[in-house]
Amino acid sequence: MDCIYDFVTSLDSNTLYSVIPMITTNNELNKPYMVLSRTILVTKYSNYKEIHHYTFAKYQEALKDFNIDKYSNFFKNISFKKVRMDINQINKRFL
């Protein structure tokens, strides 16, 4: 859970991030990996405990669904990027 806390608290306070939780067998994202869920939107103010519980539940689900031995050596990773929004386009649409 400390890794999730460290990640969330390190984010820029004025930015929204798109996060994809995944697992790999070798900790290299250029090799095959398994995506655990759809994209999650996260900010610096997101509840890191909720993120941890959600991603852990998805990890457990993947182990069960794909009949993976829970003692297999997997690395939990996340892929993330900043969400870019054009405020002028948002204003045109909603104002």
C-alpha positions in Angstrom: 0.0 0.0 0.0 3.0 2.3 0.6 3.8 2.3 -3.2 0.3 3.5 -4.0 0.5 6.2 -1.3 3.9 7.3 -2.6 2.6 7.4 -6.2 -0.6 9.4 -5.4 1.1 11.9 -3.1 3.8 12.5 -5.8 1.3 13.6 -8.4 0.9 17.2 -9.4 -1.9 18.9 -7.4 -3.6 20.5 -10.5 -3.6 17.5 -12.8 -5.9 14.6 -13.6 -4.2 11.3 -14.4 -5.3 8.2 -16.4 -4.0 5.1 -14.6 -4.0 1.5 -15.9 -3.1 -1.2 -13.3 -1.3 -4.2 -14.7 0.9 -7.2 -13.8 4.0 -8.4 -15.6 6.2 -11.5 -15.1 9.4 -9.6 -15.6 8.8 -6.0 -14.6 9.4 -4.8 -18.2 6.5 -3.0 -19.9 7.9 -3.7 -23.4 7.2 -7.4 -22.7 3.8 -9.0 -22.5 1.7 -7.9 -19.5 -1.9 -8.3 -18.3 -4.2 -5.3 -17.7 -6.2 -5.7 -14.5 -8.9 -3.1 -15.1 -10.1 -0.3 -17.2 -8.6 3.1 -16.9 -8.9 4.8 -13.5 -8.9 8.6 -13.1 -6.7 9.7 -10.3 -5.6 13.0 -8.7 -3.2 13.8 -5.9 -6.3 14.0 -3.7 -7.6 10.5 -4.5 -8.0 8.0 -1.7 -4.9 5.8 -2.0 -6.5 3.1 0.2 -9.4 2.8 -2.2 -7.1 2.5 -5.2 -5.1 -0.2 -3.4 -8.2 -2.2 -2.4 -9.6 -1.9 -5.9 -6.3 -2.9 -7.7 -5.7 -5.8 -5.2 -9.2 -7.1 -5.8 -8.6 -7.0 -9.5 -5.3 -8.8 -9.0 -7.0 -11.5 -7.0 -9.7 -11.8 -9.7 -7.1 -12.2 -12.4 -5.4 -15.0 -10.4 -8.7 -16.8 -10.1 -10.0 -16.2 -13.6 -6.8 -17.3 -15.4 -6.0 -20.1 -12.9 -2.7 -18.5 -12.0 -0.8 -19.8 -9.0 -0.9 -17.1 -6.3 2.8 -17.8 -5.5 3.8 -17.0 -9.1 6.3 -14.2 -9.3 4.4 -11.2 -10.7 5.2 -7.5 -10.5 2.3 -5.1 -10.1 2.8 -2.0 -12.2 0.8 1.0 -13.3 0.9 2.9 -16.5 -0.2 6.5 -16.2 -0.4 9.7 -18.1 -1.7 13.2 -17.6 -5.2 13.9 -18.9 -5.1 17.0 -21.1 -8.2 19.1 -21.2 -8.8 22.2 -23.3 -10.9 24.5 -21.1 -12.1 26.5 -24.1 -13.7 23.3 -25.6 -15.2 22.4 -22.3 -16.7 25.9 -21.9 -18.2 25.8 -25.4 -19.8 22.5 -24.7 -21.3 23.2 -21.3 -21.8 27.0 -21.1 
